Amino acid sequence: MIHAYAENYLIHSRNNLGRMLDMGVNCFLYPLKEFYSLFLESAISWRFGHGEPDIVAGHSGIELAFEVLSAHGLSVPQQEMTIPYERSPEYWTGWALAYYQWRRCWSFQEIDSFAPIESICDLYHPYHEMDILKLVERLDEWYHSAHPETRLKAFRKVAKLSQADLATLSGVPLRTIQQYEQRNKNINASRADALLSLAQTLHCSPTDILEPA
């Protein structure tokens, strides 16, 4: 399975995203949605999503929270700050979201389009006591509700290609493409060369056409 970055960074990235949101909300006193929007609008979210070691492991979550404000020319609110040590719902939200982003290889912006940060936080009860894969299943359900079409079909339509056109240009059999788009065949389990050929034909990354598995 393709992941956003090497698994050895995952423990750090989950802790850091969790601590970053915790700081933004409980120390800087920003509403969760507002602070997360600052993160999404900064280059930090792209760098984090691509697993840059300096971001996911080289900085602490507290440092990242300060950098999010700095990226927008904002100063830290002037009030006495106490660094939280207990895991708040906001911490869990970042901790869980980092795992989902790593597992699905999608940008934080794309995930936000079907799983807003406040909606994820609302799942704290009871999901913080469950296996993380239960949350993955729930967010995948949200994805399918928001995207009844497969990612392959969406990119094909943007490219203005028929299924037959895509088959001819990519060399992937028409029937296989039909099965992918009908979700009768798992595109994530396709041969690497076929996935690469489809992506090159559609001018996208192979990860762009993967589906929740």
Residue pairs with C-beta under 8 A, 6 or more apart in sequence:
1 188
1 213
2 105
2 188
2 206
2 207
2 210
3 102
3 103
3 105
4 49
4 50
4 51
4 101
4 102
4 103
4 104
4 105
5 13
5 50
5 51
5 56
5 102
6 51
7 102
9 51
9 53
9 56
9 57
10 98
10 99
10 102
12 56
12 57
13 48
13 51
13 56
13 57
13 98
13 102
14 94
14 95
14 96
14 98
14 99
15 61
15 95
16 56
16 57
16 59
16 60
16 61
16 64
16 94
16 98
17 48
17 61
17 64
17 94
17 95
17 97
17 98
18 61
18 87
18 90
18 91
18 92
18 93
18 94
18 95
18 98
19 60
19 61
19 62
19 64
19 65
19 91
19 94
20 39
20 61
20 62
20 64
20 65
20 68
20 94
21 32
21 35
21 36
21 65
21 90
21 91
21 93
21 94
21 117
22 61
22 84
22 87
22 88
22 90
22 91
22 94
23 61
23 62
23 65
23 66
23 83
23 84
24 30
24 32
24 35
24 36
24 38
24 39
24 65
24 68
24 90
25 31
25 32
25 35
25 88
25 90
26 84
26 88
26 90
27 65
27 81
27 82
27 83
27 84
28 35
28 65
28 69
28 76
28 77
28 81
29 77
29 79
30 38
32 90
32 93
32 117
32 118
32 121
33 116
33 117
33 118
35 68
36 112
36 117
38 68
38 69
38 71
38 72
38 74
39 45
39 68
39 108
40 108
40 109
40 112
41 72
42 67
42 68
42 71
42 72
43 71
44 55
44 64
44 67
44 68
44 71
45 107
45 108
45 109
46 107
47 54
47 55
48 55
48 56
48 64
48 108
49 101
49 107
49 108
51 102
55 64
59 67
61 94
62 83
66 76
69 75
69 76
84 91
87 95
89 121
89 124
89 128
90 121
92 121
92 124
92 128
93 117
93 120
93 121
93 124
96 120
96 127
96 128
96 132
96 135
97 108
97 111
97 117
97 120
99 132
99 135
99 136
100 111
100 115
100 135
100 136
100 139
101 107
101 108
101 111
103 136
104 111
104 210
104 212
105 207
105 210
106 207
111 139
113 146
114 139
114 142
114 143
114 145
114 146
114 147
115 139
115 142
115 143
119 142
120 139
123 135
123 138
127 134
127 135
127 138
136 212
140 212
143 212
144 212
147 154
149 157
149 181
150 180
150 181
150 183
150 187
150 209
150 211
151 208
151 209
151 210
151 211
152 177
152 180
152 181
152 187
152 198
152 202
152 209
152 211
153 181
155 202
155 204
155 208
155 209
156 163
156 166
156 181
156 202
158 202
159 166
159 201
159 202
159 203
161 169
161 201
161 202
163 174
163 177
163 178
163 181
164 174
166 172
166 177
166 198
166 201
166 202
167 173
167 174
167 177
169 201
170 194
170 197
170 198
170 200
170 201
171 197
172 194
172 197
172 198
176 185
176 190
176 194
177 198
179 185
180 187
180 190
183 211
186 211
186 213
187 195
187 209
187 210
187 211
188 210
188 211
188 213
189 213
192 206
195 206
195 209
196 206
198 206
198 209
199 205
199 206
199 208
199 209
202 208
202 209
